[in-house]
Protein backbone atom coordinates (compact mmCIF):
# COMPACT_ATOMS: atom_id res chain seq x y z
CA UNK A 1 0.00 0.00 0.00
CA UNK A 2 1.32 3.41 -0.92
CA UNK A 3 2.35 5.81 1.82
CA UNK A 4 2.03 9.56 1.41
CA UNK A 5 3.93 12.26 3.26
CA UNK A 6 2.88 15.89 3.03
CA UNK A 7 5.12 18.85 3.79
CA UNK A 8 5.37 22.57 3.17
CA UNK A 9 2.77 23.85 5.58
CA UNK A 10 3.41 26.64 8.02
CA UNK A 11 2.37 30.05 9.20
CA UNK A 12 1.74 32.73 6.59
CA UNK A 13 0.08 36.11 6.57
CA UNK A 14 -3.14 36.69 4.68
CA UNK A 15 -2.35 37.22 1.01
CA UNK A 16 0.77 35.11 1.25
CA UNK A 17 1.76 31.92 -0.52
CA UNK A 18 2.79 28.38 0.35
CA UNK A 19 3.74 25.38 -1.72
CA UNK A 20 2.71 22.01 -0.38
CA UNK A 21 4.36 18.77 -1.44
CA UNK A 22 3.16 15.20 -1.19
CA UNK A 23 5.73 12.48 -1.70
CA UNK A 24 4.61 8.91 -2.31
CA UNK A 25 6.53 5.83 -1.23
CA UNK A 26 6.54 4.51 -4.77
CA UNK A 27 5.65 5.28 -8.34
CA UNK A 28 2.53 7.36 -8.85
CA UNK A 29 2.49 6.78 -12.58
CA UNK A 30 -0.76 4.83 -12.44
CA UNK A 31 -2.35 6.85 -9.65
CA UNK A 32 -5.22 8.76 -11.13
CA UNK A 33 -6.54 10.98 -9.79
CA UNK A 34 -4.51 12.27 -6.89
CA UNK A 35 -6.21 14.64 -4.47
CA UNK A 36 -5.65 17.49 -2.07
CA UNK A 37 -8.28 17.90 0.63
CA UNK A 38 -8.33 20.08 3.73
CA UNK A 39 -9.98 20.07 7.10
CA UNK A 40 -10.45 23.21 9.15
CA UNK A 41 -11.04 23.07 12.91
CA UNK A 42 -14.57 21.96 13.66
CA UNK A 43 -15.41 21.41 10.00
CA UNK A 44 -15.66 18.46 7.68
CA UNK A 45 -12.86 17.57 5.32
CA UNK A 46 -13.39 19.15 1.91
CA UNK A 47 -12.10 18.69 -1.60
CA UNK A 48 -9.52 21.22 -2.80
CA UNK A 49 -8.08 19.90 -6.06
CA UNK A 50 -7.36 16.77 -8.06
CA UNK A 51 -5.06 15.83 -10.90
CA UNK A 52 -4.87 12.92 -13.31
CA UNK A 53 -2.15 12.38 -15.83
CA UNK A 54 -2.78 10.34 -18.97
CA UNK A 55 0.22 10.34 -21.20
CA UNK A 56 1.24 13.97 -21.54
CA UNK A 57 -2.22 15.32 -20.73
CA UNK A 58 -3.22 16.48 -17.26
CA UNK A 59 -6.83 16.59 -16.14
CA UNK A 60 -7.32 18.99 -13.28
CA UNK A 61 -10.25 19.97 -11.10
CA UNK A 62 -10.50 22.64 -8.42
CA UNK A 63 -13.03 23.52 -5.81
CA UNK A 64 -14.69 26.78 -6.76
CA UNK A 65 -13.26 28.60 -3.76
CA UNK A 66 -9.64 28.05 -4.86
CA UNK A 67 -9.86 28.59 -8.59
CA UNK A 68 -7.30 31.05 -9.98
CA UNK A 69 -5.43 31.05 -6.65
CA UNK A 70 -4.25 27.46 -6.21
CA UNK A 71 -2.38 25.29 -8.71
CA UNK A 72 -2.05 21.53 -8.48
CA UNK A 73 0.71 19.74 -10.33
CA UNK A 74 2.57 16.46 -10.26
CA UNK A 75 6.01 15.15 -11.07
CA UNK A 76 5.70 11.43 -11.68
CA UNK A 77 9.47 11.01 -11.83
CA UNK A 78 9.74 12.37 -8.27
CA UNK A 79 6.64 10.54 -6.99
CA UNK A 80 5.36 13.96 -5.92
CA UNK A 81 2.20 16.03 -6.13
CA UNK A 82 2.28 19.75 -5.38
CA UNK A 83 -0.22 22.38 -4.36
CA UNK A 84 0.83 25.98 -4.94
CA UNK A 85 -1.39 28.23 -2.86
CA UNK A 86 -1.48 31.99 -3.47
CA UNK A 87 -3.53 34.80 -1.96
CA UNK A 88 -4.26 32.75 1.12
CA UNK A 89 -7.09 33.77 3.43
CA UNK A 90 -7.41 33.29 7.20
CA UNK A 91 -10.42 31.02 6.72
CA UNK A 92 -8.17 28.65 4.81
CA UNK A 93 -6.36 27.70 7.97
CA UNK A 94 -6.61 23.92 7.99
CA UNK A 95 -4.75 20.66 7.81
CA UNK A 96 -4.12 19.83 4.18
CA UNK A 97 -4.10 16.19 3.12
CA UNK A 98 -2.89 14.40 0.04
CA UNK A 99 -4.68 11.25 -1.02
CA UNK A 100 -5.03 8.56 -3.64
CA UNK A 101 -7.11 5.37 -3.84
CA UNK A 102 -8.48 5.86 -0.35
CA UNK A 103 -5.08 6.33 1.24
CA UNK A 104 -4.23 9.64 2.92
CA UNK A 105 -1.15 11.16 4.41
CA UNK A 106 -0.88 12.56 7.91
CA UNK A 107 -1.49 16.09 6.68
CA UNK A 108 0.39 19.35 6.92
CA UNK A 109 -0.85 22.31 8.95
CA UNK A 110 -1.44 25.59 7.16
CA UNK A 111 -2.14 28.62 9.33
CA UNK A 112 -3.05 31.94 7.75
CA UNK A 113 -2.93 34.93 10.05
CA UNK A 114 -5.01 38.05 9.49
C-alpha positions in Angstrom: 0.0 0.0 0.0 1.3 3.4 -0.9 2.4 5.8 1.8 2.0 9.6 1.4 3.9 12.3 3.3 2.9 15.9 3.0 5.1 18.9 3.8 5.4 22.6 3.2 2.8 23.9 5.6 3.4 26.6 8.0 2.4 30.1 9.2 1.7 32.7 6.6 0.1 36.1 6.6 -3.1 36.7 4.7 -2.4 37.2 1.0 0.8 35.1 1.3 1.8 31.9 -0.5 2.8 28.4 0.4 3.7 25.4 -1.7 2.7 22.0 -0.4 4.4 18.8 -1.4 3.2 15.2 -1.2 5.7 12.5 -1.7 4.6 8.9 -2.3 6.5 5.8 -1.2 6.5 4.5 -4.8 5.7 5.3 -8.3 2.5 7.4 -8.8 2.5 6.8 -12.6 -0.8 4.8 -12.4 -2.3 6.8 -9.7 -5.2 8.8 -11.1 -6.5 11.0 -9.8 -4.5 12.3 -6.9 -6.2 14.6 -4.5 -5.7 17.5 -2.1 -8.3 17.9 0.6 -8.3 20.1 3.7 -10.0 20.1 7.1 -10.4 23.2 9.2 -11.0 23.1 12.9 -14.6 22.0 13.7 -15.4 21.4 10.0 -15.7 18.5 7.7 -12.9 17.6 5.3 -13.4 19.2 1.9 -12.1 18.7 -1.6 -9.5 21.2 -2.8 -8.1 19.9 -6.1 -7.4 16.8 -8.1 -5.1 15.8 -10.9 -4.9 12.9 -13.3 -2.1 12.4 -15.8 -2.8 10.3 -19.0 0.2 10.3 -21.2 1.2 14.0 -21.5 -2.2 15.3 -20.7 -3.2 16.5 -17.3 -6.8 16.6 -16.1 -7.3 19.0 -13.3 -10.2 20.0 -11.1 -10.5 22.6 -8.4 -13.0 23.5 -5.8 -14.7 26.8 -6.8 -13.3 28.6 -3.8 -9.6 28.1 -4.9 -9.9 28.6 -8.6 -7.3 31.1 -10.0 -5.4 31.1 -6.6 -4.2 27.5 -6.2 -2.4 25.3 -8.7 -2.1 21.5 -8.5 0.7 19.7 -10.3 2.6 16.5 -10.3 6.0 15.1 -11.1 5.7 11.4 -11.7 9.5 11.0 -11.8 9.7 12.4 -8.3 6.6 10.5 -7.0 5.4 14.0 -5.9 2.2 16.0 -6.1 2.3 19.8 -5.4 -0.2 22.4 -4.4 0.8 26.0 -4.9 -1.4 28.2 -2.9 -1.5 32.0 -3.5 -3.5 34.8 -2.0 -4.3 32.7 1.1 -7.1 33.8 3.4 -7.4 33.3 7.2 -10.4 31.0 6.7 -8.2 28.6 4.8 -6.4 27.7 8.0 -6.6 23.9 8.0 -4.8 20.7 7.8 -4.1 19.8 4.2 -4.1 16.2 3.1 -2.9 14.4 0.0 -4.7 11.3 -1.0 -5.0 8.6 -3.6 -7.1 5.4 -3.8 -8.5 5.9 -0.3 -5.1 6.3 1.2 -4.2 9.6 2.9 -1.2 11.2 4.4 -0.9 12.6 7.9 -1.5 16.1 6.7 0.4 19.3 6.9 -0.8 22.3 8.9 -1.4 25.6 7.2 -2.1 28.6 9.3 -3.1 31.9 7.8 -2.9 34.9 10.1 -5.0 38.1 9.5 
